[in-house]
């Protein structure tokens, strides 16, 4: 019988669970948790809390000992592995659907998988229950060619706006720790449906497995209609994160120098504050060409943003636990799509902008003077604008394109390059003293 939303989502879910046969809710709970383990068992089990880092870990073999050991990496979000459309490198799991959980549990402990050294008995049981009783024939719900959900968005809207919007927002953009829901639903519909059914590993999202599959398909169809985050807004925010990510996102950098910061430069610069070494610009420069022996970023213009986002979390950069998914996405978009060829604007030898100062004056007086004053000296919390633009034209150009971190200055990236160059050429003529 179709479910109708007539009140708060919690009451609907409670009614669904109450209508299940005795014991069925425990089975569904185990299957859903198995789905979260399948997604990311490291996060679902709280691996770092469970294991004491200074004790020797048991040796993990097989699939558990390669890469991150996540099931989804081998078998895909559609559970079909290398034969599916959602990614995967191994065989699919379809043959195990409806099989014996004990046999799957034994396989998970076998050296070919090696999870007996990493997961406890309950984890293994839940994961086996998911593999044998929780898989979904994704092609019944998602067209493999168009990636569109085979549902009705209008029917799914009421479920999304009552169950999902409280956390994700009416437009699906509210949670910064994940991509916008509309983008996820369109690009990775299998991932989205898996998460809808099972929840997020060690997260607060409810598992909606008890809902009718048609309801979930309609909800996914509606989710796919939600907006994407504006790419330009993402890009300019990435520019501000490049400048000072902890000022832009309100977080705190780790104490001490960044592990990859050049020790020789740190020793020579007595005024260097340790927290500033965690800023991207301190290593790669305002002109993005690098400094102190560190490579520049100019060669990454036009590169794959996903690859750059992944590199930001590696052992060299170590931003994985410091920046949210949205932060990493924005910063990667800036690096790959937002760098400016500063040589077009600035004469490096003269440290002067090449633009027409006279042509820039009316733009400065109408756009910039509201905050900075006609002579660039109105903001008391910063040096005169004339001094700043003259002393560091590269930083000034970056700020005009992207705005200031954690500040209300508007980024002017949409303006023609010749106008921006002229504005800054005029700003260099302003008084250098208060």
N, C-alpha and C positions, 0 to 999 in steps of 0.2 A: 504493500500500500504506500503511495507516495507520501513523503513527509511534507508538512506545511509549516512554515515558520510563522508562529502567531505571537511570539513573545521573545524574551532574551534568548540568545543562543545557548546559554548554559542550561536553561530549562529544556530546550529541545534535545540536547545531547543527553541530559539526565533521563528524559523520557525514553529515548532510544535504548539506552543501556538497561533501563528497567524492563523493557519489553523483550530483552534477549532471554533465551533459555538459561536455566540455572547453570552457572559455571562458564557460560559462553563469554561473559565479559572478561574473565581471567584469561581465556584463550586469546581473545582479541587484543588484550593488553600485552600479552607475551609476544604475539605476532607483530604488533606495532613497535614494541621495543626492539624486536629483532630487525625491523626495517630501519630503525635508527642506528643500530649496530652495523648493519649493512652499509649505511651511508658513511658513518665515521665512528668506529668503535673507540678510537682514542678519546674523542670528546664525550661520547655517551657514558663511558665507564669512568670518566674523570681520571684518566691514566696517571697523570702526574700527581694527583692526590693519593691514588691507590698505592703507588710504588714509591719507595724511599730512594732518592736518586743515588745515594752513596753506597747502597747495597748492590751486589752483583745481580744483574738480570739473568733470568734463564735464557738460554740460547734459543732464538726463534729460527725455524727452518721454513723452507717452502715459500708459499705466497706471503706468509706473515713476515718473513725476513727480507723481503724485497720491496723497495720503494717505501710508501707509507703503509702498505699492507691493508688498504681499504678494499673491501669486497667490490665496491662499485667500480673501482679502477679496472678490474679484470672483467667483470660481468655486465657492466653498464647499467644505466638507469632504467632500461627496458628489459633487463635481465637476460638479454639474448647474446651478450658478449660480442665477439668479433662479427657475428652474423647480424647484429642489430644496427640501429641507426643512431643510437645515443652514445656511442663510444664503448670501448671495451677491447681487451686483447686476448681473452681466453674463450672457452666454450660457454654457451648459454646455460641457463639453469632450468629451462622448461621441462626437462625430463624428470626433475625432482618434485615438480608441483604435484601434490596429492600422494607423495611418497611417504616413507617411514622416517620420522624425525630422528629416531635413534641412529639410523644408517647415516644420515647427514651429519649428525653430531660426531659420529666416529670418523667421518671423512674430514671434518674440521680439525680434529685432533691429530690426524695422520700427518706424518712428516711432509707430505706434499703440500699441506696447508700450514701446519705448525701453530695453530691457534691455541692448542692446549697449554702452551707456555705463557700465554698472554691473557686469556679469558678464563673466567671461573665457570663452574658448572651451570649456573643460572644464565650467564651470557651465552654459552654454547647452546643451551636448550632454547633460549629465545630466538637466536639466530637460525637454528634448525627449524623451529616452528614457522618462522617467516619464509624460509626457502621452500618448505613443503606446503604451507597453507596460506601464504600471504602475497604471492606474486600475482600481478595483474597482466592480462593480455593487452598491452599498451596499444596495439593497433586497433583494438575495439573502441578505443576512446580518442585516439590521436591519428590523424591521417599522416602516414609516413612520408608522403610527398610534399604536402603543404605545411606540415607541422601544426595544422589547426585542430583544435579540439572538436570532436563530433557532437557538440552540444549546442544549446540555445543560450546565448549570452543574457537575454532578457530574463529567463528563468533563473539563471545563476546569479543575477545581480542581488537578489534579496538575501541569498545565503552569504555572499561575499560581504555585503554591507552590514550584516548583523553578526556574523561569526568572525570575519577576518579584519574588517576595517578598524575595529577597536585598537588593534596593535599596528596594523600596516597602513592605516589611514585610508580615507575614501578613494584616494588616487593610487594607493600602493607604493607611495614614495617615502613613507614615514620612518621605516627602520633602516638606520645607516649601516648596520652590520651585515647587510646583504644587498644584492642588486635590486633595483626597482622591480616590483612584482610583474609589471607588464612586460618588461624586457626579459625577465626570467621565463615567463610563461610562453613568450613567442620564440625565444632562442632555445630553451631547454624544457619543453613541455613535459617530458618524461620525468625530469628531476622535480618539476613543480608538482605533478600528480603524486609522485612517490612521497614528497614531503607533506602534501595535504592528507594523505592516508595515514602517515606514520608519525608526523611531527618532526621537529628538528632535534638532532642529537643534544642531549643535556640542556634542552631549551624549554621554554614555557608554552610553545605552540601546542595546542591540543591535537591529538591524532583523530582524524575524522573518518576512520575506517568503518565506523558503525553506520555512517550515512549510506544511502543507496548510491550505487556507482553512477547512475544517471545524474544524480544531484551533483556529484563531484565533477562529472564531465561538463555539466552546465556551468558550474562555478569556474572551472578552468577556462571555458569559452569566454566567460565574462572577464576573467583576469587578463586574458590576452588582448582585451580592448583597452586596457588601462594605458596611460601615457608613459612614454619614456622620459627620462630626465634629460633636460635640454643639454646637448653636447657642449655648447659654448659656455653655459653656466658651469658645467663640470670642468671644462678646460681652464677657465680663469680662476676657479677655486683651486685647481691644481697648481697654478702659478703662485697663489698665496701660500699654499702648503710648502712649495719649494722654497719660498722666502723664509717662512717660520711656521712649521706645522703645528707646534704646540701652542702658539699664540692664536692660530686660526681655529684649531679644534678644541682649545681649552684643556688640553691634557698636559701632563707633566713629563718631561724627558727623564731618562734614567740619570742617576748621579754619576759624576765623573765624565771623562772624555769618551767620545765614541770609540769603540775598539779599533776601527779602521782609520781613525784620524791620524795624519802623519805626526809621529812623535817629535821629529826634528822641528817642525813648525810650532808645535805646542810648547817646546822648550824655549824657542826664540821669542815667542809672543807672550810677554809677561802679563799683558792686560787681557788675555784671552779667557773668557768665561767657559768653564767646562760644558755647560748646557748648550752653548752656541755651536759646539762642534757636532751636535746632532741635527743641525740645519743643513739641508741639501746644498744651499748656496755656498756654505763655507768650504766645501770640497770642489764643487763644480763651477762656481763663479757666477757673477751676474750676466756674463756674456755666454755662459753655458759651455765654455771651451776648456774648463778644468783649471787647476792651479796646484802648485807645490807637488808636481809629479803625478797628480791624479788625472785620469783621462776625462776629457770633456764629453758632452752629451750630443753634440751636433749630429753625429752619425746616427743617432736614434730617431731623428725627425723622420716620420713616415714609417717607423717600425711598428710591430704588433703590440698594442697596448697590453694585452694579456701577458705577453712574455716579459714586458717591463714591470708590470705589477708583481709577477712571480719573482723577478730579480730583486725587487725591493724587500722581499721577505727572506732573502738568502742570508748566509753567514757573514757576508761582507757588509750588507746594509742593516740587517736586523730590525726592520720596521714591522715585521709580521704581528707582533704582540702590542705594538704601539699605535698603529693606524688601523682604522676600521676598513671594511671592504670598500665603502664609499670613498674614504680617503685615498686608498691605494688606487682605485679606479680613476679618481680625479687627477692624482699626481701622475699616473701613467699616461693619461690623455694629454696632460700638459707637455710631458717629455716627448711624446710621439707626434703631437699635433699643434703644440702651442709655442714652440721656441721661435724667437725672432732673430733674423740675421742682423745683428747689431751693426755690422760694417756698412749696411745700407744707410743707416741713420747717423753714425758717429765717426768722426775722424779720430782714429785711435791716437795718433801722434799729438794732435792738438787738443784732444779731449773735448772737442766741440761738436755740437749738432750741425748737420749740413743743411738743415731746413731754413726757410725764409722767416726770420724773426718778425719782420713787419707783418707778414701774412698771418703769423700766429697770434699776434696781439689780440685781435677781436675775439678769437676763440678762447684764449686764456681769460679774458675779462668777462666773458659770459658763462664759461663752463667751470673754470677753476677758482676765480676770484671770490665766489660766494663763500668758500671756506678759507682759502689761503689769503684773501685780501688782494687789493689791486697791486700791491708791491710785493706779495708773497711772504709777508711777515706777520700775518694775523694769527697763525696757529702757534700758541706759546709753548706747546709741548714738543716742538721740533725746531731745528735751526731754520733760518730764513731759506726759503725755497731757492733763491738765487745761488746761495752757497752750496746747497745740497746738489743741485743739478750740475753745477760747475765742477764740484769735487768728485762726483761719481755719476757720470751721465748714464752708464750702463744700468745701474740700480734704478735710476729715475725712469728710464725707458721701461724696464720690467714692471715697475709700480704703476705707470700710466696704463700699460696694457692690461694688468691683472688686478689692480687695487692693492690696498695694504691689508696684511693679515689681521683678522679680528677687528676691522675698522669699517667705517661706512663709505670710504672713498670709492666712487664708482669706477669700475674698469672701463677703459675707453677702446677696447679691442675692436669694436664695430666701426670705429671711425677710420677714414682713409689714412694710409700710412703717411702721405705728405702732410696732412693736417697735424697728425701727432708729432712728426718731426719739426714742424714749424712752431707748434706750441712750446716744445721743449727748447728750441732755439731761442724763442722769446724769453722763456723762464731763465735762461742763462744770462740775460741782460739785467735781471732784477738785482736789487741791493743784496750784498753778501753779509751785511751786519744788521743787527737788531736796531 
